Amino acid sequence: MDTIFSKIAKGEIPSYKVAEDENYFAFLDISPVAKGHTLVIPRIEVDYLFDLDDEIYSGLQLFAKKVAQGLKRAMRCEKVGVLVMGLEVPHAHIHLVPMKYEADLLNFSKKLKLSEEEFKEIQQKIISEIK
């Protein structure tokens, strides 16, 4: 059974993709808590991050690091916060959130509403900074 994240990674559902390889996929969260809020997933469907086998888990962390480094340069933030949560989608994922203050990462009840133009602008900034 494909999760919504698997469908996004396969291109069946549109997304603002910022990075991908054969095992991992990163895209902008459509209900961001900060501009540039990005989700990083393994292509393999496993519900819980810590149930991933060691090789996929390690690779996911290294892929997220690469995305976070580009995200930090693109969004010119103090740091990129990392959060693992998400009970609503049964697919392991990591939230990368550009932060100026710790509250930026912790305020998931306050979501931003961005236009398609804003999403595309952020997407291009991040893509251009990921090396």
N, C-alpha and C positions, 0 to 999 in steps of 0.2 A: 504494500500500500504506500503510495507516494504522499509524503507530507507536503504542505504548502511550500516549505523551504526546498524540498527536492524538485518540485515543479518550477520554482523560481530558478534554481540552478540549471535545470534542463532547458530553460527559455520558454516553458509553457505558460508562465505567468510573467508579465513584464516587470522589470526591476531596474534600479539604478546601480548596475554592476560597477564595482571599482577595481576588482582583481579576481583572478581565477587561475587555477591550474587543474591538472587531471584529478586531484584529490580534494580540493578545497575551493570555496567560493565566498566572496565578500561583496556585500551590497548595502546601500543606504537603508536604514530603518524608515519606513513610511510614516511612522508616528514617533519622530525623534524627540528626545529630551534636550538636545543641543544640535546645532547645525553641524553636520558631519557624522552624526551618530550612525555607526556602521555595525552590521551583523556579520560574523564570520562563522561559516559552517563547514563541516566535513561533507563531502558528497554522499558518503555512506549514511544510511538512516540508522542512527542509534539514538534512543530517547535521552539518555543521561550522559553527560560529558565524561564522567568518571567510569562509565561502562565501555568506553572506547578502548580498543587494544592499544598497547603502549606505543606502537609505531605511528598509528593514526593520531593518537593524542599528542605525541611529541611534534609531529608534523603540523598539526593544527596550531599549536602554540607558536611554532616558528613562522608559519604563514601569517598568523595574527600579529606577530611582532613586526614583520615587514609592512603589513597594512597600517599598523599603528604609527610606525615611523613616518610613512608618507602622509598619514592623516594629521600628525602633529605639525609637519611642515606646511601642509595645505591650509589648515585652519588656524595656524599661528596661536595655538593654545599653550597654556602652562604645561600641561601633561595630558596624556590620554588615559582615562580611567578604564579599567577592565572589570566587567561584571558578568557573572554567570548566574542566570536565573531563568525565568521563562517556563512556567508550568503549562502555558496555554498551547505551545507547539511541541509535539513529541519528537523533536529533532535537536540534538545537541547543538548549542550555539553560544558564541561569546559576543557580548556587547562591548564595543569600543566607543567611548564617549569623550569628545574633546572637553577639557575642563579648564576653567580659570579658578574655580573654587570647588571644594569637596561637595558642596551642596548640588553642584551641577550634575554629579553622578548619582546622587541619592534621591533626586526629586522626580521619580518616574510617574507621579500623578500629574505632573505638568508637562503635557506634550505640546510641541510646536505644530503649527499648521503652515506648511511651506507650499509655494506654488510649484508647478512643474518646472518653470524656468529656474527657480531657486535650486531645486533638486539637481537639475542638469548642470548648473554652474558649479555647485559643490562637487558633483560627480567628476567633472572635468578637472577641477583643481586637485582632487585626490589622485586621480589616475595619473596626472602629470608629475606628481611627487613620489609615486611608488616606483622604486627601482629594482 
